């Protein structure tokens, strides 16, 4: 099953930040769900990278209820233990990842433990518009240890990522254009 959606969020027409979000979510033949996206953030790359690596505040970037149960950072590797409560899942699920920057522009997270069979997330960030904005290339492969069919997880993942990208873009905009 493949779902693709173009989102245009509330930025002025003609602004590079108003470029659509391209998101494709589909079931993966080997199990789980694969999502790829291109997101234009209305902020310079260092600010976007700062937000995407702010693991202590990660729950604020999603509409799905979650909490950080533990966070350690050792030699540039963040081990994040997140507890997720999702309407599709009967009980809170645990996701433990190791996240690291491979460069100033590439961020990766890999499954370390918890209630997931697979979890790999990758961001590749590029400055655009003379560095005023950032293009993010996003990839996610996730498989939850659950009885829910993958096509149901794909539909929920699509909805959850749409909200996530919107929230991160809004946080970027709030940081670059603070209220007066």
N, C-alpha and C positions, 0 to 999 in steps of 0.2 A: 504494500500500500504506500503510495507516495502522496504527500500533501505539500503544495508550495503556496506561499502567500506573500504578497507584497504589502507592506505596511507603510503608510505615510503618516507620520506623527505631526503634531501641531507646531511646526516651525514655519516661518515666513516663506512664501513661494520664492524661488530663485536663490534661496540660501543653500549653501552646500549641506548644511545640517538638515535640510528638509528632504534630502535624498531618501528614497524608500529603503526599508529594511527588507532584504531578500532572505527568506527563510524556507528551507525545505526539510520536512521531517518524514521519514519513512521507516518501515520495519526493515531490519537487517536480516539477510538470508541465514546468517549463522545464529540468529536469536537477538532479541533486544531491539533497540531503536537507534537510528542514526539521524543526526540533525546537522545541517550545514547552514551557515548564514553569513551574510555580509551586512555589517552595521556601520553607518556613519555616525560617529559621536561628535557632538558640537563642542569639542574641547581639544586642547593640545594632547599629544601622546603621553607626556609624563603624568598628566592629571588622570587620563583614562587608565593608565597602568596602575596608578596609585589606588583608584577605586576598585579595579578588578582584583587587586591583591590585598584588599582590606578585609581579610578573612574574619576578623573579630566582629565586623559589622555585616558580614555576608547575608544574614537573614533579612536585613533591611532592603535587599535588592530583589526580593521575591515576594509574591503574594501568598505563596504556599507557606503555612506555618512551619517554622523550623527554628532550631536553637543550636548554638555552638556549645557542645558539651566539653570539649577540650581543644586547645590550640597550643602547639609548640612550634617554635622556629629554631632550627639548628643548621648552621652553615648554609643558609639560603634556602633550605627546604622546610616548607610549612606543612606540618601534619595536622589536619583539620578533622575533628570528629563532630559531625553534624547529625542531629536527630530531626527527622522530617515527619510531619503529620500531614498526610494527603488524603483527600476524600476517597480516592480509589483503594486505599490500603487500610485494612482493618486495625492495624496497630502502628505505632510510631516505628519508623525504619531508621536504621543507623547506617551512615555513610562515612567511612574514614578514607581520606585521600592524602596523597603527598603531592604538594604543589610546588613548582619551582619555575624560575625564569631561565630559559635557555639562552636568552639574550635580552637586550633592552626592549626588543619588539616581540618576543615569543614567550608565551606563558603556557605551561602544561600542568595537568593534574592527572594522576593515575590512582586507581583503586588500591587501597592498602588493606581494607577490611570492612566488616559490617554486613548488611543484608542485601548486598548487590552482588551479582555474578560478574558484571563488567562495568567499568566506568573509566572513560578516557575523555578529557576535555582539553582543547587546544585553542588558544587565541594567537593570531599573528596580527600585529598592529602596525599600521603605516601612517606616517604623517601625510596630510593632503592640504591643499589650499595654503601653501607657504607655512605649514605647521599649525594653522589655526584650528584644524579639525583632524580627526583620526578615523581612518577606515580600519575596521576590525573584521578579520576573516575568522569565523568560529566553526569548530567541529566538535561534536559530542557523540560518543557511543556509550549507551547505557543499557544495562539489562538488570532489572530488579528481580530478586528472588521472590516471586509472587505467582499466584495462580491467575492473575489478570492476563488476558491475551495481549500480545504485543501491539495489535492494532489499537486497542484501547489505551495502552500506555503511550503510543505514538500521538493519538489525539490530545491526550492530557499534556504531553511534552510540548506539543506545538503551542497550546494555550499558555502554558507556564513560561515558555521562552519568549513569546510575544510580550507578556507582562514584564519579564526580567529585562529585556532590551529597552522597553519603554521607561522603566524605573531608572536604569543606569543612565540612559540619555537625559532624563529629567534631572538626575543628580549632577551630571556634567554641566548642564545648562545653569543650574542653580549656583554652581561653583564659579563659572565664568561670568555670570551676570547676576551678582548678588542683589537682593532687593534693597532699595534705598530707603 
